[in-house]
Amino acid sequence: MAKLLPPVTALPLVLLLVQAAAAQSLLPEAAVTPDSGLVQSTLLPETADRKEAAPAASVLVPFEQSAGRLVLTGEDDLAVLTVHLSDVQARVGGRLQLAYENAVSVLPDTAMLDVEVNGREAGSVPIRSPGGSLDAGIPVAADMLIPGRNVIRLRARQHHRVDCALDATYELWTRLDPARSGLVTSRPTTFTDFDSLLSVAHAGSGRTELRLVLPGPLSAEAFNEAAPVLQALTVFLDRDDLSVSLGDRPGDGPGIDLIVAMDRDGGRLLADIGMADAPRGLSVRDGVRPGRATVVLRAANLAEVNAAVLSAVRGAMRDGLAEGALAPKHGMIVAEAGKRYTLKDAGYETRVFAGRLSRTSFDLDMPADFYPAEYATVDLLLHAATSPGLKQTAQVLVRVNDRVVKSYPLRNREGEQLEGRKIELPLRAFRPGVNRVELLAELPTAADDTCLPEERRDDRPRFILLDRTVLVVPNLARIARLPELAAFAGRSYPFADGRPFDVAIDRADARTAEAALQMLARLAFTARAPLNARFTIGMPKGGSDRHALLVSTENRFAELGAAKKQGFPPADAAEAAFASGIVDPLTTAAVSDAAVSGDNDAEALLSAFRTSTAVDDEERSISSRLNLVGAAAVDRFARWLSYSDGSDAAPARRKDEPVVSLTQRLSPDGATTWTVLSAESPADLQRAVGKLTEPGVWRGLHGGTATVETASLAVGYEAAARHTIAAVTDRSPGNLRRLAAAWLSDNFQIYVLLVLGLLGGFAVWLGRVVPRSGVRTDR
């Protein structure tokens, strides 16, 4: 444990602040920001990287949030961030450092970033850095800080330079650098307990690195011993940008090293790095390199590992878990059937809006076994008000998962007050897991047509959305269906129910194992609890009652080296083999012809024939054209029915272009679920898993299959051709009725056939009854 500096060392920091304040009086008055004390001279050139001078021996304690949470968009946006401080760091205060860059379209004259620290105003920073990253600072007094998690609220108010159209507001953004933003303090961060791990810095990539150090040979036994600790740390850190790496030595740069030192092989490594005195069980200490933390696990077997993790969760990790992973999330509503929620439950606070496009968003977490269909609606009871002077085109739009599903016009030019105005959101627009809901208020006025900055009235609000706006979740149809990647990414389905499952790796490769560990850590973070996983090498066999996560690389390099199926060659074995000529990286025509079977030859010949004999539209018959038009209309109707515009479909690619795919299917015996992650090589798999586990990509997983192109890392989705029932989770009459209604809404053709059948039956009845009755006359 590092020795703490005496309190008197805070004096140079105070002197520097005093000198900075004195220097402000020498600058032009326009260059000083009144509330923040930030100095920004208009005479400084616009350079790509401008930084303020930091106090000597200063330490940056970063924000815990990932890069995606550090972007503020539109005319008025809010970001809620946290920074974890030790007792000593909170007592001495510091400086809030915001390393930011903004869009070139932001008007620098009026754009501001307002800052609150633990509910108290701390100042404002002008937004004027379109040419590169700028480090802006705001002094934070010690009485504004608390030991533990401190809540920082950033509000960006920004306007477009030249365009007053509604679409132009989407061009406005201000982005913070996660590796260089946080609280600068004069007291170093010492890693002595689990709470101190919450202050670990982000790596240069912007993600938090957790390196699993296994000193012995890599095997399924080693992974099973490391998995409980890895998952517990993932949940405790509560960071969605966690990146798991694997090695036999501690890493470099900011991050955490998790050293699994079992009695059979860990003693030598601990002695080499000077940690031979580490106690048995779990312990935290400073890393081998500055700015890096180390978690050491010393145990004899898996039973001791589980005991150590349980002891930490019940003891040293308990408070951190309660305040982090297990606490309600800002901007998140965990939906329960038949419940009512307000925007206040999602952390929203009422505020007035004076711009053109008001944007309020939150996440709605739906159950994993939720069946989306047209049998009910999610009701939004809108409590809001508008000011006079809005155009007739003003309206409120509701978007779900980036698609507009409902609109409500605001046509009263004298202003109106909305008290519980109901907006029905179709259940089909939602999906299991996390759904992004956005409330957009388009508020154009006649003054926007002239687009003169001097005529803009920022002191005159156009719209107010109250935090008592209600969201009513109806009774839901509950049935587990496959494939459903949205439930997998949003609720870790089907692995979060506590049942044991397998993580099966089909080849002996360290990169493949690293990808599997990354997926397991991400699933544990999503489930907010360690999962009951068991690593195996080789594909599971049918007949097992365990779900499985399968990681397959098709054994392309299984012959490399002398390692058997149970051994793990080095991660760079394939590249070394290429370099040494063991494997020819080029596929010649002779080799390709020899490897293709007769069936593939026939398929290729047939494809070439169809291509060469394809006819142009002008040469098609009238019936062929009508068939094409009909097929296109049916496809458009199907996309409209499922609120899909086709924008997230898997990108078109050549048949031989390598991709990494993630999909779900039933096991061969149909008793369990297999979630399959497959690639053609370990390197492709590692890169694709890094892409899939990025926070923004992971939250958007849906459909039947997700694909990642190995070259561009573009992510696409393929809808499931059909769903299979994995489990009926509720057999009550009410749920069965809702399931029937949901199924009929999906298979609406039955209604058409039923109407035609009734009409046909009525016609037959008339044909039989009328002749028998004869014709009545007056004679």
Residue pairs with C-beta under 8 A, 6 or more apart in sequence:
1 190
1 192
1 285
1 286
2 188
2 190
2 286
4 88
4 187
5 186
5 187
7 92
9 186
10 92
10 186
12 55
12 56
13 55
13 92
13 186
16 55
17 139
20 37
20 39
21 37
23 39
24 32
24 37
24 39
27 39
27 41
28 41
28 42
28 43
30 42
31 39
31 40
31 41
31 42
31 43
32 38
32 39
33 39
33 40
33 123
33 124
33 125
33 126
35 121
35 123
35 124
36 115
36 122
36 123
36 124
36 125
36 138
37 123
37 138
37 139
38 123
38 125
38 126
38 136
38 137
38 138
40 126
40 128
40 136
44 50
46 130
46 131
46 132
47 131
47 132
48 131
48 132
48 133
49 132
49 133
50 129
50 132
50 133
50 134
50 135
51 134
51 135
52 135
52 136
52 137
54 97
54 184
55 95
55 184
55 186
57 186
57 188
58 95
58 184
58 185
58 186
59 184
59 185
59 186
59 187
59 188
59 189
60 97
60 180
60 182
60 183
60 184
60 201
61 83
61 84
61 85
61 89
61 182
61 183
61 184
61 185
61 189
61 199
61 201
62 83
62 178
62 179
62 181
62 182
62 199
62 201
62 202
63 70
63 81
63 82
63 83
63 152
63 176
63 178
63 181
63 182
64 81
64 82
64 83
64 84
64 149
64 198
64 238
64 239
65 79
65 81
65 82
65 178
65 239
66 178
66 206
66 207
66 239
66 240
66 241
66 695
67 175
67 178
67 206
67 241
68 695
68 696
69 79
69 81
69 695
70 79
70 81
70 175
70 176
70 177
70 178
70 181
71 79
71 173
71 174
71 175
71 176
72 78
72 79
72 113
72 154
72 155
72 156
72 173
72 174
72 175
73 170
73 172
73 173
73 359
74 158
74 169
74 170
74 172
74 355
74 357
74 359
75 157
75 158
75 159
75 169
75 172
75 355
75 356
75 357
76 155
76 156
76 157
76 353
76 354
76 355
76 358
76 359
77 155
77 156
77 359
78 153
78 154
78 155
78 156
79 153
79 154
79 155
79 156
80 151
80 152
80 153
80 330
80 331
80 347
81 151
81 152
81 153
81 154
82 149
82 150
82 151
82 152
83 149
83 150
83 152
83 182
83 183
83 199
84 148
84 149
84 150
84 195
84 198
84 199
85 145
85 146
85 147
85 148
85 150
85 183
85 185
85 199
86 147
86 187
86 189
86 190
86 196
86 199
87 147
88 187
89 145
89 183
89 185
89 187
89 189
90 142
90 145
90 146
90 147
90 150
91 142
92 142
92 185
92 186
92 187
93 139
93 140
93 141
93 142
93 144
93 145
93 185
94 139
94 140
94 145
94 183
94 184
94 185
94 186
95 137
95 138
95 139
95 140
95 183
95 184
95 185
96 115
96 117
96 122
96 137
96 138
96 139
96 140
96 152
96 182
96 183
96 184
97 135
97 136
97 137
97 180
97 181
97 182
97 183
97 184
98 113
98 115
98 125
98 135
98 136
98 137
98 138
98 154
98 176
98 181
99 133
99 134
99 135
99 136
99 176
99 177
99 180
99 181
100 113
100 125
100 127
100 129
100 133
100 134
100 136
100 174
100 175
100 176
100 177
100 181
101 129
101 130
101 132
101 133
101 134
101 174
101 175
101 177
102 111
102 127
102 128
102 129
102 130
102 158
102 173
102 174
102 175
103 130
103 171
103 172
103 173
103 174
104 130
105 160
105 161
105 162
105 163
105 168
105 171
105 172
106 127
106 128
106 130
106 158
106 159
106 160
106 161
106 172
106 173
106 174
107 158
107 159
107 160
107 161
107 453
108 126
108 127
108 128
108 130
109 453
110 157
110 158
110 159
110 453
110 458
111 126
111 127
111 128
111 156
111 157
111 158
111 159
111 174
112 124
112 125
112 126
112 127
112 156
112 157
112 158
113 124
113 125
113 126
113 127
113 136
113 154
113 155
113 156
113 157
113 174
114 121
114 123
114 124
114 154
114 155
114 157
115 121
115 122
115 123
115 124
115 125
115 138
115 152
115 153
115 154
116 122
116 152
116 153
116 155
117 140
117 144
117 145
117 150
117 151
117 152
118 144
118 145
118 146
118 150
118 151
119 151
120 144
122 138
122 140
122 144
123 138
123 139
125 136
125 138
127 156
127 158
127 174
128 134
133 177
133 180
135 180
137 184
140 183
145 183
148 195
148 323
149 198
149 323
149 324
150 183
154 176
156 174
158 172
158 174
159 172
159 355
159 453
159 456
160 168
160 169
160 171
160 172
162 451
163 171
163 451
164 356
164 448
164 449
164 451
165 448
166 356
166 357
166 442
166 444
169 355
169 356
169 357
177 206
178 202
178 206
178 241
179 201
179 202
179 203
179 204
179 206
179 254
189 196
189 199
189 291
190 196
190 286
191 197
191 200
191 284
191 285
191 286
191 287
191 293
191 294
192 284
192 285
192 286
193 284
193 316
194 236
194 284
194 312
194 316
194 317
194 320
195 316
195 319
195 320
196 284
196 293
197 233
197 236
197 237
197 256
197 284
197 293
197 295
198 237
198 320
198 324
200 208
200 237
200 254
200 255
200 256
200 292
200 293
201 254
201 291
202 208
202 241
202 254
203 209
203 243
203 253
203 254
203 255
204 253
205 243
206 241
207 241
207 242
207 243
208 237
208 239
208 241
208 242
208 243
208 255
208 256
209 243
209 245
209 251
209 253
209 254
209 255
209 256
210 230
210 233
210 234
210 237
210 242
210 243
210 244
210 245
210 255
210 256
210 258
210 521
211 244
211 245
211 246
211 247
211 250
211 251
211 255
211 256
211 257
211 258
212 226
212 230
212 244
212 245
212 246
212 247
212 258
212 260
212 517
213 247
213 248
213 249
213 250
213 257
213 258
213 259
213 260
213 269
214 222
214 226
214 246
214 247
214 248
214 260
215 248
215 259
215 260
215 261
215 265
215 266
215 268
215 269
216 222
216 262
216 264
216 265
216 266
217 265
217 567
217 568
218 246
218 510
218 513
218 567
218 568
219 537
219 566
219 567
219 568
220 505
220 535
220 536
220 537
220 566
222 260
222 262
223 503
223 513
223 516
223 517
223 535
224 302
224 534
224 535
225 260
225 262
225 299
225 301
225 302
225 305
226 258
226 260
226 297
226 517
227 503
227 517
227 520
227 533
227 535
228 305
228 306
228 309
228 530
229 258
229 260
229 282
229 295
229 297
229 305
229 308
229 309
230 244
230 258
230 517
230 520
230 521
230 524
231 520
231 521
231 524
231 530
231 531
231 533
232 309
232 312
232 313
232 317
232 530
233 256
233 258
233 295
234 242
234 521
234 522
234 524
234 525
235 321
235 325
235 524
235 525
235 528
235 529
235 530
236 317
236 320
236 321
236 324
236 325
237 324
238 324
238 325
238 525
240 525
240 695
240 698
241 694
241 695
242 521
242 522
242 525
243 518
243 690
243 693
244 514
244 517
244 518
244 521
245 251
245 514
246 510
246 513
246 514
246 517
246 571
248 269
249 269
250 257
250 259
250 273
250 287
250 288
250 289
250 292
250 294
251 257
251 292
252 289
252 292
253 289
253 291
253 292
254 291
254 292
255 292
255 293
256 287
256 292
256 293
256 294
256 295
257 287
257 288
257 292
257 293
257 294
257 295
258 295
258 297
259 266
259 269
259 270
259 275
259 294
259 295
259 296
259 297
260 266
260 297
261 267
261 269
261 270
261 278
261 296
261 297
261 298
262 298
262 299
262 300
262 301
263 298
263 299
263 300
266 298
267 276
270 276
270 278
270 296
270 298
273 288
274 288
275 285
275 294
275 296
278 285
278 296
278 298
279 298
280 298
280 299
280 304
280 308
281 297
281 298
281 299
281 304
281 307
281 308
281 311
281 312
282 295
282 296
282 297
282 308
282 309
282 311
282 312
282 316
283 295
283 296
283 298
284 293
284 294
284 295
284 296
285 293
285 294
285 296
286 292
286 293
286 294
287 293
287 294
288 294
297 305
297 308
299 305
299 308
309 530
313 321
325 525
325 528
326 528
328 345
329 363
330 346
330 347
331 346
331 347
331 361
331 362
331 363
332 346
332 362
332 363
332 365
332 434
333 341
333 345
333 346
333 362
333 363
333 364
333 365
333 471
334 365
335 341
335 364
335 365
335 366
335 367
335 473
336 473
337 367
337 473
337 474
337 475
337 476
337 478
338 473
338 474
338 475
339 472
339 473
340 470
340 471
340 472
340 473
341 470
341 471
341 472
341 473
342 467
342 468
342 469
342 470
342 471
343 360
343 362
343 465
343 466
343 467
343 468
343 469
343 471
344 467
344 468
346 362
346 363
347 362
348 360
348 362
348 465
348 467
349 467
350 464
350 465
350 466
350 467
351 464
352 461
352 463
352 464
353 441
353 443
353 461
353 462
353 463
353 464
353 465
354 457
354 458
354 459
354 460
354 461
354 462
355 443
355 462
356 442
356 443
356 444
356 448
356 462
357 440
357 441
357 442
357 443
358 439
358 440
358 441
358 443
358 462
358 463
358 465
359 438
359 439
359 440
360 438
360 439
360 465
361 436
361 437
361 438
361 439
362 437
363 434
363 435
363 436
363 437
364 378
364 430
364 434
364 435
364 437
364 471
365 433
365 434
365 435
365 490
365 491
366 430
366 431
366 432
366 433
366 434
366 435
366 476
366 490
367 432
367 476
367 478
367 491
368 432
368 433
368 480
368 484
368 487
368 490
368 491
368 493
368 494
368 496
369 432
369 478
369 479
369 480
369 481
369 487
369 493
369 727
369 729
370 430
370 431
370 432
370 476
370 477
370 478
371 476
371 477
371 478
371 479
371 481
371 738
371 739
371 742
372 427
372 428
372 429
372 430
372 431
372 432
373 427
373 428
373 477
373 741
373 742
373 743
373 745
373 746
374 426
374 427
374 428
374 742
374 745
375 427
375 477
375 738
375 741
375 742
375 745
376 427
376 474
376 475
376 476
376 738
377 424
377 425
377 426
377 427
377 474
378 424
378 425
378 426
378 427
378 430
378 471
378 472
378 473
378 474
379 422
379 423
379 424
379 425
379 470
379 471
379 472
379 474
380 398
380 406
380 422
380 423
380 424
380 425
380 439
380 469
380 470
380 471
380 472
381 420
381 421
381 422
381 423
381 469
381 470
381 471
381 472
382 396
382 408
382 418
382 420
382 421
382 422
382 423
382 469
383 418
383 419
383 420
383 465
383 466
383 468
383 469
383 470
384 396
384 417
384 418
384 441
384 463
384 464
384 465
384 466
384 469
385 415
385 416
385 417
385 418
385 463
385 464
386 394
386 410
386 412
386 415
386 416
386 443
386 462
386 463
387 415
387 460
387 461
387 462
387 463
388 413
388 414
388 415
389 413
389 415
389 445
389 446
389 462
390 410
390 413
390 415
390 443
390 444
390 445
390 462
391 413
391 444
391 445
391 446
392 411
392 413
393 442
393 444
394 409
394 410
394 411
394 441
394 442
394 443
394 444
395 407
395 408
395 409
395 410
395 441
395 442
396 407
396 408
396 410
396 423
396 439
396 440
396 441
396 442
397 404
397 406
397 407
397 439
397 440
397 441
397 442
398 404
398 405
398 406
398 407
398 423
398 425
398 437
398 438
398 439
398 440
399 405
399 436
399 437
399 438
399 440
400 425
400 429
400 430
400 435
400 436
400 437
400 438
400 643
401 429
401 430
401 431
401 435
401 436
401 643
401 700
401 702
402 436
403 429
403 643
403 644
403 645
405 425
405 426
405 429
405 643
406 423
406 424
406 425
408 421
408 423
410 416
410 441
410 443
420 470
426 643
427 474
427 476
428 641
428 642
428 643
428 745
429 643
431 484
431 486
431 702
432 484
432 486
432 487
432 490
432 491
432 493
433 486
433 487
433 488
433 489
433 490
433 491
433 493
433 702
434 486
434 489
434 490
434 699
436 699
439 465
439 469
441 463
441 465
443 462
443 463
445 462
447 455
447 456
447 457
475 734
475 738
476 738
477 735
477 738
477 739
477 741
477 742
478 729
478 730
478 735
479 725
479 727
479 728
479 729
479 730
479 735
479 739
480 487
480 493
480 494
480 725
480 726
480 727
480 728
480 729
481 723
481 724
481 725
481 726
482 664
482 665
482 666
482 673
482 720
482 723
482 724
482 725
482 726
483 663
483 664
483 665
483 703
483 704
483 705
483 720
483 723
484 493
484 664
484 704
484 720
484 723
485 662
485 663
485 664
485 701
485 702
485 703
485 704
485 705
485 706
485 717
486 701
486 702
486 703
487 493
488 664
488 675
488 701
489 526
489 698
489 699
489 700
489 701
489 702
490 526
490 699
491 526
491 527
492 523
492 524
492 526
492 527
492 531
494 501
494 547
494 673
494 726
495 501
495 523
495 527
495 531
495 533
495 547
495 549
496 523
496 526
496 527
496 529
496 531
498 532
499 532
499 546
499 547
500 532
500 533
500 534
500 546
501 531
501 532
501 533
501 534
501 546
501 547
501 548
501 549
502 533
502 534
502 535
502 536
502 540
502 544
502 546
502 547
502 548
502 549
503 516
503 519
503 520
503 533
503 534
503 535
503 536
503 548
503 549
503 551
504 535
504 536
504 537
504 538
504 539
504 540
504 548
504 549
504 550
504 551
505 512
505 513
505 516
505 535
505 536
505 537
505 538
505 551
506 512
506 537
506 538
506 539
506 550
506 551
506 552
506 553
506 554
506 555
507 552
507 553
507 555
507 557
507 558
507 565
507 682
508 537
508 558
508 563
508 564
508 565
508 566
508 567
508 568
508 569
509 553
509 557
509 568
509 569
509 571
509 573
509 682
510 568
510 569
510 570
510 571
510 682
511 571
511 682
511 683
511 685
511 686
512 551
512 553
512 682
512 685
512 686
513 568
514 571
514 686
515 551
515 677
515 682
515 685
515 686
515 688
515 689
516 535
516 549
516 551
518 689
518 690
518 693
519 549
519 551
519 677
519 689
519 693
520 531
520 533
520 549
522 693
522 698
523 531
523 549
524 530
524 531
526 698
533 549
537 565
537 566
538 565
539 550
539 552
540 546
540 548
540 550
540 667
540 674
542 667
542 668
542 669
543 669
543 671
544 667
544 671
544 672
545 671
545 672
546 672
547 672
547 673
547 674
547 675
548 667
548 672
548 673
548 674
548 675
549 675
549 677
550 674
550 675
550 676
550 677
550 678
551 677
551 678
551 685
552 676
552 677
552 678
552 679
553 678
553 679
553 680
553 681
553 682
553 684
553 685
554 678
554 679
554 680
556 680
556 681
557 573
557 574
557 577
557 583
557 681
557 682
558 565
560 569
560 573
560 574
560 577
560 582
560 583
561 569
561 573
561 577
563 569
570 576
571 682
574 583
574 681
574 682
574 683
575 683
577 583
578 585
584 591
596 604
617 625
620 628
639 645
639 646
642 719
644 719
648 700
648 716
648 717
649 716
649 717
649 718
650 705
650 707
650 716
650 717
650 718
651 709
651 714
651 716
653 659
653 709
657 709
657 711
658 679
658 680
658 681
658 684
658 710
659 707
659 708
659 709
659 710
660 677
660 678
660 679
660 684
660 685
660 688
660 689
660 707
660 708
660 710
661 676
661 677
661 678
661 679
661 705
661 706
661 707
661 708
662 675
662 676
662 677
662 692
662 701
662 705
662 706
662 707
663 675
663 676
663 704
663 705
663 706
664 673
664 674
664 675
664 676
664 704
665 673
665 674
665 676
666 672
666 673
666 674
666 724
666 726
667 673
667 674
673 726
677 685
677 689
679 685
679 688
679 710
680 710
684 710
687 710
687 713
688 708
688 710
688 713
691 697
691 708
691 713
691 715
692 698
692 701
692 706
692 708
692 715
697 715
700 715
701 717
702 717
703 717
703 718
703 719
703 720
704 718
704 719
704 720
704 721
705 717
705 718
705 720
706 715
706 716
706 717
706 718
707 715
707 716
707 717
707 718
708 714
708 715
709 716
744 750
744 751
